[in-house]
Amino acid sequence: PNHADASTLYLKMSTVYTQAGHFSMAVKSLMEALKRAQNDRLQQALCRRSLAHIFASHGHRFQEAFNQEKMAYDIYKELLGPKHPRTQEIAKWMEVYLRQSVNQKKAQQLNISEQEVDVHKVASSKQTTKTRNRKSKNKKRR
């Protein structure tokens, strides 16, 4: 049933799962809480903020954390206004998650670039070894 308190119950369950280290169950509980909070925008925002925290802190999924925080921000901005302390707090977290997401993407690209360089080094060192071996064989023949 879609009882008014069901969303709150699932939100609380997600907190227990998070504290116990069961992050996938916490996410599932939050998704269920979101479904049941169809008519409660502030409850939806709380669920989104909790999802953002789990994605960032326990999954290093900063882009997803930013997206969830952005949805919560939109709700708070609409209901409480852009100058409300909670709305401003969410805006700060959005900046943090965005910065972490950008840094993460840069690090991934650097890692890919380093791997490409390593592949080229290996290929070039194999080529150099083949060339040295040929030269030494040619010297021995003379």
N, C-alpha and C positions, 0 to 999 in steps of 0.2 A: 504494500500500500504506500501511497504517497502522503504520509502524515506530515504535518508541518515541522515536527521535530526530527524527522528522519534524516534530513540533510545535516543537521547539527550532530546527530549521533555518528554518521559516517565521517564527518570532519574530526570528531573526537577520536574515533577509531584510527584514523590516519595518523594522529599524533602519537598514539600508543605504538602503532606499527613503526613509525619513524624512530621513536626512542628505542625500540627493540632491534632496530637495524634491518627491518623488513621493508625496504624501500619500494619494491614493486607492489607489495600489498598496500602500502600507504598511498601510492599513486592510484591504484584501483579504487580504494575507498574514497579518495578525493574526486575521482571521475564520477562515482556514484552519487556523492554529495552534490556535485554540480548538476547532475540530472534532476535530483530531487529539489533543488533550489531554484526551480524555474521562475517562481514569482518573487524571489527574494534577492534583489540585486546586490545588497551588501554581503549576503552569504556567499554569493557567487564570487565576489571580489576576495573574500577571505580564502575561499578554496583556491582561487587562482594564485594568490600570494603564497599559500602553502605549497602549491605545485612548483612555483618558481624557486622557493627555498630548497625543495628536494632536488630539483633538476640541477641547481647550481652547486649545492653543498655536497651532494652525494652521487652525482652523476657527471659533473663537469659538463653539463649540457647547457652552456650559457646562452646560446641563441634561443633555446626553448624557454629558459628561465626569463629572458627578456620579453619574449612574446606573452608569457603568462602575466608578467608584471605589467605590461602595457595594457592588457585587457582589464586588469584590476584598476589601473590608473584611469582608464576611460570611464569606468563605473564611478569611482570616487569623484572624479572631476565633474561628472554629470550630476551626481547626487549632493556632493558637499562643496563643490567649487574648487577652482585651481589653487586658491590661497589657503585652503584647509591644511592643517599640519599633517594629517595622514596622506593627503594627496601629494604634498611636497615630499614627504618621506618616500613614497613610492617612486616619485620622479628621481630621487637620488639613487635608489636601488636600480632603477632602469639604466641610469648612467653607468653604475658599477657593472651590471651584467653585460651591457653593450661593450664596454671597454674590455672586459674579460673575453667576450666572444671574439672581438677583433684580434686581441693578442693570441687567442687560441688558434684562429685561422692563420695568422702570420707564422706562428710556430709550426703549424702543420705544413704550410708551404715551404718553410725553411727546411723542415725535415725531408720533404719530397725533393727539394733542390739538392740537399746534402746526399740523399740516396742516389740521385742522378749523377752527381759528381763522383760518388764512390763507384758507380757502375762504369763511368768513363775512365776512372783511374785503373780499375781492374782490367778493363779492355785494353787500355794503353800499356799497362805493365805487361800483360800477356803478349802484346805485339812487340814490345821492347825485348822481352825475353826470347821470343822467336827470332828476332833480328840478331841478337847477341849469339844465339846458338848457331845460326847460319854463318855468321862471321867467323866464329871459332872453328867451325867445321872446315870452312874455306882456308883458314890459316894452316890447319893441320894437313890439308891436302897438299899445300905448297911445299 
